[in-house]
Amino acid sequence: MNENPLQGNPGPKRKKHYPTPSPGIRLQLKGEIWLDSQAVTEVLGISKRSLLRYRRLKGLTCSHIGNRFLYSETALLQFINDHIEPKGGGET
């Protein structure tokens, strides 16, 4: 036999999995735009950890479908308006 010992055993065959949507997906359902966690972090310029913190401590609403958290665009805009302070000085 001329088997290469460094290649090893290929192991058992894996079950076929249905493909999931790619990360950073945006869906439109019933006129509402929904973003997954990666799309939200890219749009807001925050880390995954910050997004988790906003969801747990500050009440950012989302839907958990399958293995993904989906955020409605309306809920994101409302959260931003309620929690993000505008930059710059106050009125004089």
C-alpha positions in Angstrom: 0.0 0.0 0.0 1.2 3.5 -0.8 -1.0 5.4 1.7 0.4 8.6 3.1 0.4 8.4 6.9 0.1 12.2 7.2 -3.2 12.3 5.4 -4.9 10.1 8.1 -8.3 8.5 7.9 -10.9 10.7 6.1 -13.4 9.8 8.8 -17.1 9.1 8.6 -19.2 10.8 5.9 -21.0 13.9 7.1 -24.7 14.3 6.9 -26.0 16.6 4.3 -27.1 20.0 5.8 -29.4 22.4 4.1 -27.5 25.6 3.4 -28.3 28.5 5.6 -28.3 32.1 4.3 -25.0 33.8 4.3 -24.0 36.0 7.2 -24.9 39.7 6.8 -28.3 38.8 5.3 -31.2 41.3 5.0 -34.6 39.9 4.5 -37.9 41.6 3.6 -41.0 40.0 5.1 -44.4 41.6 5.0 -42.9 45.0 4.1 -40.5 45.0 7.1 -36.7 44.7 6.6 -35.0 42.3 8.9 -31.2 42.1 9.5 -29.1 39.3 11.1 -26.5 40.0 13.8 -23.6 40.4 11.4 -25.5 42.9 9.2 -26.5 44.9 12.3 -22.9 45.0 13.6 -21.6 46.1 10.2 -24.3 48.9 9.8 -23.9 50.2 13.3 -20.1 49.7 13.5 -20.2 47.8 16.7 -18.9 44.4 17.9 -20.9 41.3 18.4 -20.4 41.6 22.1 -21.8 45.1 22.1 -24.9 43.9 20.2 -25.4 41.2 22.8 -25.1 43.7 25.6 -27.7 46.0 23.9 -30.0 43.1 23.5 -29.6 41.8 27.1 -29.3 45.0 29.1 -30.9 47.8 27.1 -33.9 46.0 25.6 -33.0 45.8 21.9 -35.8 43.6 20.6 -35.1 40.8 18.2 -36.6 37.5 17.0 -34.8 34.3 17.4 -35.5 32.1 14.4 -33.5 28.8 14.1 -29.9 29.6 14.9 -30.1 33.3 14.1 -31.2 36.5 15.8 -33.1 38.8 13.4 -33.6 42.5 14.1 -36.3 44.6 12.4 -35.2 47.8 10.9 -38.0 49.6 12.7 -36.9 48.3 16.1 -33.2 49.3 15.4 -34.2 52.8 14.4 -36.3 53.1 17.6 -33.5 51.8 19.7 -31.0 54.2 18.2 -33.4 57.2 18.7 -34.0 56.2 22.4 -30.5 55.3 23.4 -27.9 57.1 21.3 -27.2 60.7 22.3 -26.4 63.1 19.5 -22.8 64.2 19.1 -21.8 67.8 19.7 -22.6 70.3 22.3 -26.1 71.0 23.6 -28.2 74.0 22.7 -27.2 77.4 24.1 
